[in-house]
Amino acid sequence: MRKTYPIDRFQSLQTPLYYYDVDLLKNTLGIINDEINKHNNFIVHYAIKANANPALLRIISNAGLGADCVSGGEISIACQTGFEPSKIVFAGVGKSDWEINLALDKGIYCFNVESMAELEVINMLANKKNTVARVALRINPDVDAHTHANITTGLAENKFGISLTDMNDVVKSAMKMDCIEFIGLHFHIGSQIQDMSVFKSLCERINEIISCFEKAGIIISDINVGGGLGIDYDNPEENCIPDFKAYFDTYSTYLNIGSNKRVHFELGRAVVGQCGTLITKTLYIKKGTNKQFLIVDAGMTDLIRPALYHAYHKIENISGGGSKELYDVVGPICESSDVFGKDILLNKTMRNDLIAIKSAGAYGEIMASQYNCRSIPKGYLSCDF
């Protein structure tokens, strides 16, 4: 079903802009809660790195989700927008001292620790504050997510996590530290995963690891499986909400958790990806030798995914009608990679027509930059129109 947009209002606003469908976001959150409520020990933390628009964060925190943070700034905005510190987990391969101290002061639920060196620093800083830091050790399970190389995080060659060969030594060290409470293990193998067999493989690897620890008498109370559930960029209208049932059922079926373990999920793109659209205005139609360029006022500064990952976003002319023509949809940035899509079939487009670049709710506004001294696009909620 084609989404309707407040086109008249868009015409009066400065473009490019981000438009967020609040009803879709709330429906998505409702389905997530319906599914996790079937499992008493499942906890979802929203990955703030996907989109940190404060208005969206308040909606997500009001739905009861926790927060997955990867910086001190994300911890701060999570607390400011209603997320309970007791539901915040703090990941990241390079946590600085001030960020660790902030997390300790806020009383977050858990640090996801990525190295022995980081563990020692957290123990030292917690000792200075006369407190104890709960930690889960991020293990690199060497499981292939079968996704783009730049968003794969669970292979041995990636910078993330503790290797399987070092895992036992780091766990033993954590358990000996005075200001560390070792509670579990953390995993995250990549993003934009739609093949449930990948998550099944992760479950099998986690089961092997947990079994080894339990045989050694080491109790694991918390298992954080990360996130990674993808969205349908090809058919956003038909599949506007990911298959959360299949996702959570995969872990319920294949992860050996019993009744005494908490399972944490860190979902970002799957929560907000489809609710956001980048709205941009046509500046020029430029006739090339072999093609025509549709030049818009949005650029890779506003949505970097196509330039960074060669990512596909469905593009639609929401102003014009009539016959279809092929265009390369490009932006104004002085980089050859500033291209949103090549050979895109659109309604015949004219100057000032509005173009919608869909499925842009995740890693869109949050990754915007001021390269070429451009302004960061504003975000608008559908309920404000």
C-alpha positions in Angstrom: 0.0 0.0 0.0 1.5 3.4 -1.0 2.2 5.7 1.9 0.6 9.1 1.7 2.6 12.2 2.6 1.6 15.8 3.6 2.9 17.2 0.3 1.5 20.7 0.8 3.3 21.0 4.1 6.5 19.7 2.6 6.3 22.4 0.0 6.4 25.1 2.7 9.4 23.6 4.6 13.1 23.7 3.9 14.3 20.5 2.3 15.9 18.1 2.6 14.1 16.9 5.7 13.4 13.7 7.5 9.7 12.6 8.0 8.9 10.0 10.6 5.6 8.0 10.5 4.7 7.8 14.2 1.9 5.4 13.8 4.2 2.9 12.0 6.8 3.3 14.8 4.2 2.7 17.5 2.8 -0.3 15.6 6.3 -1.7 15.3 6.9 -1.3 19.1 3.6 -2.9 19.9 4.4 -6.0 17.9 7.9 -6.2 19.5 6.3 -6.0 23.0 3.6 -8.6 22.0 6.3 -11.0 20.9 8.7 -10.6 23.9 5.9 -10.8 26.3 5.6 -14.5 25.2 9.0 -15.0 26.7 9.4 -14.0 30.4 13.2 -13.7 30.1 13.5 -11.7 26.8 14.6 -8.0 27.1 14.9 -5.6 24.2 17.3 -2.6 24.2 16.9 -0.1 21.4 20.2 0.6 19.7 20.4 4.3 19.8 23.1 4.5 17.2 20.4 3.8 14.6 18.5 7.0 15.2 18.9 9.4 18.2 16.1 11.9 17.3 14.9 12.9 20.8 11.2 12.8 19.9 11.6 9.2 18.6 13.6 8.2 21.6 10.8 9.4 23.9 8.3 7.2 22.0 10.6 4.2 22.3 11.3 4.7 26.0 7.6 5.1 26.7 7.1 1.7 25.1 9.3 0.2 27.8 12.3 -0.7 25.8 15.8 -0.4 27.3 18.7 1.3 25.5 21.8 0.0 23.9 24.5 2.7 23.9 27.9 2.9 22.3 29.1 6.3 23.6 28.8 8.6 26.6 26.7 10.9 24.5 24.2 8.1 23.8 24.0 7.3 27.5 23.3 11.0 28.3 20.5 11.3 25.7 19.0 8.0 26.7 18.7 9.2 30.3 17.3 12.6 29.1 14.6 11.0 27.0 13.2 8.6 29.6 15.2 5.4 29.4 15.8 3.8 32.8 19.5 3.5 33.6 18.7 0.0 34.9 17.8 -0.9 31.3 20.9 0.6 29.6 23.8 -1.5 28.3 27.0 0.1 27.2 28.9 -1.4 24.3 31.8 -0.2 22.2 35.3 -1.2 21.4 36.9 2.1 22.6 35.3 3.4 25.8 37.1 6.4 27.2 37.5 7.1 30.9 34.9 9.8 31.1 32.4 7.6 29.4 33.0 4.8 31.8 32.7 7.1 34.8 29.5 8.5 33.4 28.0 5.0 33.1 29.1 4.1 36.6 27.6 7.3 38.0 24.3 6.7 36.2 24.1 3.1 37.5 23.6 1.4 34.1 22.7 -2.2 34.0 25.8 -3.6 32.3 29.0 -2.9 30.4 29.6 -5.0 27.3 33.4 -5.4 27.6 35.4 -5.9 24.4 39.0 -6.5 25.7 41.1 -7.5 28.7 42.6 -3.9 28.7 39.1 -2.4 28.9 38.1 -4.7 31.7 41.1 -3.6 33.8 40.3 0.1 33.3 36.7 -0.4 34.3 37.8 -2.3 37.4 40.2 0.5 38.3 37.7 3.3 37.8 35.0 1.4 39.7 37.4 0.9 42.5 38.0 4.7 42.7 34.3 5.2 43.1 34.0 2.4 45.6 31.4 0.6 43.4 31.0 -2.6 41.4 30.5 -2.7 37.7 28.4 -5.4 36.1 29.9 -6.7 32.9 29.2 -9.0 30.1 32.1 -10.0 27.9 31.6 -9.5 24.2 32.8 -12.7 22.5 33.7 -12.7 18.8 32.0 -16.0 17.9 33.5 -16.2 14.3 30.0 -16.6 12.8 29.5 -15.2 9.3 26.5 -12.9 9.1 26.4 -13.1 5.2 25.9 -9.4 4.9 27.9 -6.4 3.7 31.6 -6.5 4.8 31.3 -3.0 6.4 28.5 -4.2 8.7 29.8 -7.6 9.6 31.1 -7.7 13.2 31.4 -11.3 14.2 34.3 -12.7 12.2 37.8 -13.3 13.7 39.2 -10.6 11.5 36.8 -7.9 12.8 37.9 -5.5 15.5 35.0 -6.3 17.8 35.0 -8.6 20.8 37.2 -11.0 22.6 38.5 -14.0 20.5 37.4 -17.5 21.4 41.0 -18.4 22.2 41.3 -15.7 24.8 37.8 -16.0 26.2 38.5 -18.4 29.1 41.4 -16.3 30.4 39.5 -13.1 30.4 36.5 -14.6 32.1 38.7 -16.0 34.9 40.4 -12.6 35.3 37.0 -10.9 35.5 35.8 -13.2 38.2 38.9 -12.4 40.3 38.5 -8.6 40.1 37.2 -6.9 43.3 35.1 -4.3 41.5 33.8 -6.4 38.6 30.6 -8.5 38.7 30.7 -10.9 35.8 27.1 -11.6 34.7 27.3 -12.9 31.2 28.3 -12.9 27.6 27.6 -10.5 24.7 27.5 -11.3 21.0 26.7 -9.3 17.9 27.6 -10.6 14.4 26.4 -7.9 12.1 23.5 -6.0 10.7 20.8 -6.2 8.0 20.4 -10.0 8.5 17.2 -11.5 7.1 18.1 -15.1 6.9 17.0 -16.7 10.2 19.5 -19.6 9.7 22.3 -17.1 10.6 20.8 -16.5 14.0 20.3 -20.2 14.4 24.1 -20.7 13.8 24.8 -18.0 16.4 22.5 -19.9 18.9 24.4 -23.1 18.3 27.8 -21.4 18.9 26.5 -19.7 22.0 25.2 -23.1 23.3 28.7 -24.6 22.8 30.3 -21.7 24.7 27.8 -21.7 27.6 28.1 -25.5 27.9 31.8 -25.3 28.4 31.5 -22.6 31.1 28.8 -24.5 33.0 30.9 -27.7 32.9 33.6 -25.6 34.6 31.2 -24.4 37.2 30.9 -20.8 35.8 27.4 -19.5 36.0 26.1 -17.3 33.1 23.0 -15.4 34.0 22.7 -13.0 31.1 23.1 -13.7 27.4 23.1 -10.7 25.1 22.7 -11.8 21.5 23.0 -8.3 20.0 20.7 -7.3 17.1 21.1 -7.4 13.4 17.6 -8.1 12.2 17.2 -6.5 8.8 14.3 -4.7 7.0 12.9 -4.9 3.5 14.4 -2.1 1.5 13.0 -3.4 -1.7 9.3 -3.5 -0.7 8.9 -1.1 2.3 5.2 -0.7 1.8 4.4 -4.4 1.7 6.8 -5.3 4.5 6.9 -2.3 6.7 7.3 -4.3 9.9 10.0 -7.0 10.2 9.1 -10.6 11.1 9.7 -10.3 14.8 7.9 -13.5 15.5 10.3 -15.5 13.4 13.2 -13.7 14.9 12.4 -14.2 18.6 11.1 -17.7 18.0 14.5 -18.6 16.5 16.2 -17.8 19.7 13.5 -19.4 21.8 13.8 -22.6 19.8 17.5 -22.9 19.4 19.1 -21.1 22.3 19.5 -23.3 25.4 18.5 -20.8 28.1 16.3 -22.6 30.5 14.3 -20.5 33.0 17.2 -19.0 34.8 18.9 -16.9 32.1 18.0 -13.4 30.8 18.3 -12.9 27.0 19.0 -9.4 25.8 18.5 -8.1 22.3 19.8 -4.9 20.8 17.5 -3.9 17.9 18.0 -0.7 16.1 17.3 -0.7 12.3 14.4 -3.2 12.8 12.7 -0.7 15.1 13.0 2.6 13.3 14.2 1.8 9.7 10.9 1.8 8.0 9.3 4.7 9.8 11.7 7.3 8.3 11.7 8.9 4.9 14.2 11.4 3.5 12.2 14.1 1.6 14.2 16.1 -1.0 13.3 18.5 -3.7 14.3 18.3 -7.4 16.7 21.1 -8.4 17.4 20.2 -12.0 17.0 17.6 -14.7 20.3 17.4 -16.5 20.5 15.6 -19.9 23.7 13.6 -20.2 25.1 11.8 -23.2 23.6 8.5 -22.4 21.3 9.2 -19.5 19.6 11.9 -17.5 20.4 13.0 -14.0 17.8 14.0 -11.5 19.6 16.4 -9.2 18.1 16.8 -5.8 18.9 19.1 -2.8 19.7 16.1 -0.5 23.1 14.6 -0.7 25.4 12.0 0.9 25.7 14.4 3.8 22.1 13.7 4.6 21.9 10.0 3.8 25.3 8.4 3.5 24.3 4.7 3.2 24.2 4.5 -0.6 27.7 6.1 -0.8 29.1 4.1 2.1 27.6 0.7 1.6 26.2 0.9 -2.0 22.9 0.5 -0.2 19.6 0.4 -2.0 16.7 2.7 -1.0 13.4 2.8 -2.9 12.9 6.2 -4.5 9.6 7.7 -5.5 8.4 11.0 -7.0 5.6 11.9 -4.7 4.6 15.1 -6.6 4.5 14.2 -10.3 2.5 11.7 -12.3 2.3 10.5 -15.8 4.8 8.5 -17.9 7.8 6.8 -16.4 11.4 7.7 -17.2 14.9 6.5 -16.1 17.0 8.7 -14.0 20.2 8.7 -12.0 19.2 10.3 -8.8 22.1 12.3 -7.5 22.9 15.0 -5.0 24.8 18.3 -5.0 27.9 17.2 -3.1 31.3 17.5 -4.8 31.9 13.8 -4.7 31.3 11.3 -7.5 29.9 8.9 -4.9 27.0 11.3 -4.1 24.5 9.1 -5.9 21.2 7.8 -4.4 20.4 5.4 -7.2 21.2 4.7 -10.9 18.6 3.9 -13.6 15.7 4.5 -11.3 12.3 4.4 -13.0 10.2 7.4 -11.8 7.2 9.4 -12.9 8.4 12.1 -15.3 10.0 14.6 -13.0 10.3 18.4 -13.1 12.0 21.1 -11.1 10.6 21.4 -7.5 9.0 17.9 -7.6 9.3 16.2 -4.2 11.3 13.0 -4.1 10.9 10.4 -1.2 13.9 8.2 -0.4 12.3 5.5 1.7 13.4 3.2 4.6 15.7 6.0 5.9 14.8 5.9 9.6 18.0 4.0 10.5 21.5 5.4 9.9 20.1 8.4 8.1 19.6 11.5 10.2 22.0 10.2 12.8 24.9 9.9 10.3 24.3 13.3 8.7 27.3 15.5 8.4 28.1 19.1 7.6 30.5 18.4 4.7 30.5 21.2 2.2 29.3 23.4 5.1 25.8 22.0 4.7 23.1 22.2 7.4 21.9 19.0 9.1 18.4 18.2 7.9 15.5 18.6 10.4 13.4 15.7 11.5 9.6 16.0 11.6 7.0 13.6 13.1 3.8 12.8 11.3 1.8 13.7 14.4 3.1 17.3 14.1 1.4 17.8 10.8 
